[in-house]
Amino acid sequence: MTMPRAVEPHPWLRDSPGAILGLFRADTEPLTKADVVQRSGLSRTAVNARVNPLIDAGILRLAQSQSTTGGRPAERYELNRDWGVVLIADMGATAIRAAASDLRANILAERTERIDISAGPDVVLSRVELLFNGLLEETHRVAGDVVGIGLDVPGPVDHDRGRVVRPPIMTGWHDFDVPGRFSTTYAGPVLVEKDTNAMAFGEQRIVHHDTDDVVFVKLGTGVGTGMVIRGEIYRGADGAAGDIGHIPLVGTSELESAPVCRCGNRGCIEAYASGWAMVRDLDRPNRPVRTVDDVIRLAEARDHDALRAVRRSAEIVGTAVSDLVNIVNPRTIVVGGQLAAIEDGLIAGIREVVYRRSLPLATRDLEIVSSELGSRAGVYGLARLVIDEVLSAPRIDRIVARPNATVPAR
């Protein structure tokens, strides 16, 4: 009889409780210690030395189990999703969506509020703090239960420092210490991300989890993109990757007569194809257009000028996206933001341009779809990002570490 070959443990499963926790996170069903032995290739002694500290710390909990053989059921353990709470603030140009989630990224409570991001960090973050307080009260939690915070903003972010860098529309935010604003009240990491990166991550992790290469195109007040490449957010060398909204649309000779963008330059894609540009172009004395929602209502009412503006936006944005497709070759492009509600005119127009202008190989299996998470894409993306950090192996190992504790290698 051929004996089964011993399972060689993955290198990342050898060393610590924090590494073993990854098995419980990856599996939605509770696991027995025997399951962990089988999946990791570690000995029972080694598994006990890694799993028991997680149980003692409350990070794993005993799950309800039933015997299918009539004998005593094996104890099954699962990630304790209630071990801590994550607070999220998805901040756009005109609104905040704040949420509290458990450690499986289930939204426990949610609140929205209109804001003006250009009012500055003190004003806006004060509102975020009040929203966080309300969410904790609603979920019967306190500040000590918060294990991490995630915030995103409609501007370029130095991810390592958690600071916004010269944002075009965020007056007063440059180099403001956003993490420092919250670290005195809450323990755990405070992550700051570009909004479109968070949206791309949310869509990829929750909706398109079988696809490693996803581009998210946000069409709202502004125009922006976020990219997930090989399953991870691609930020570029300094965090500025994917900012198609400020690519110049016209040549140098035409710049003088081109419209001024909110970034201060002339002729950017945003200056022609964004929501604020449509508001500018559609506003009339006898038909005031003040917001992006007004544009959407006109388009849905089949207003000729609004539909023409939508078609023009689709052509311009589609051209920029086709360049991304030729360079990055993603498998899926997700279109979201307020203007994505005009699906027939906008997304169909972008799709037509991208397939027409991109290389055949790059579009052979390409999908261009509307966002399934909608206005919650950034919330879910931030929740997943924060949870990944909170439950990372190094952080968990520090939490469960005990003086003089030893963990067998096998």
Secondary structure, 3 states (H helix, E strand, C coil): CCCCCCCCCCHHHCCCHHHHHHHHHHCCCCEEHHHHHHHHCCCHHHHHHHHHHHHHCCCEEEECCCCCCCCCCCCEEEECCCCCEEEEEEECCCEEEEEEECCCCCEEEEEEEECCHHHCHHHHHHHHHHHHHHHHHHCCCCHHHEEEEEEEECCCEECCCCEECCCCCCCCCCCCCHHHHHHCCCCCCEEEEEHHHHHHHHHHHHHCCCCCCEEEEEECCCEEEEEEECCEECCCCCCCCCCHHHCECCCHHHHHHCCECCCCCECEHHHHHCHHHHHHHHCECCECCCCHHHHHHHHHCCCHHHHHHHHHHHHHHHHHHHHHHHHHCCCEEEEECHHHHCHHHHHHHHHHHHHHHCCHHHHCCCEEEECCCHHHHHHHHHHHHHHHHHCCHHHHHHHHCCCCCCCCCC
